[in-house]
């Protein structure tokens, strides 16, 4: 199964969010429907970028490294922002 690490942004609360999923479309729907407690206050969330990973382990490691660096700083380092 392929996993995706995704980065979202909420204009409402001016925050970024990073997560991973095997089904990006459904996960984004869940975030914007308020089904995820942490992101429910920031809806609507906009998909900023995503990365494909070959395994769940790889996705977990990538998500962790993005969080450690800081999501905005990570995006700036990669030239995405």
LINMODA-V965262 format. One record per residue. BURIAL is + if it has 24 or more other ideal C-beta (glycine too) atoms within 12 Angstrom, else -. Layout:
# LINMODA-V965262
burial: {BURIAL BURIAL}
This chain:
# LINMODA-V965262
burial: {- - + + + + + + + + - - - - - + + + + + + - - + - - + + - - + - - - - - - - + - - - + - + - + + + + + - + - - - - - + - - + + - - + - - - - + - - + - - - - - - -}
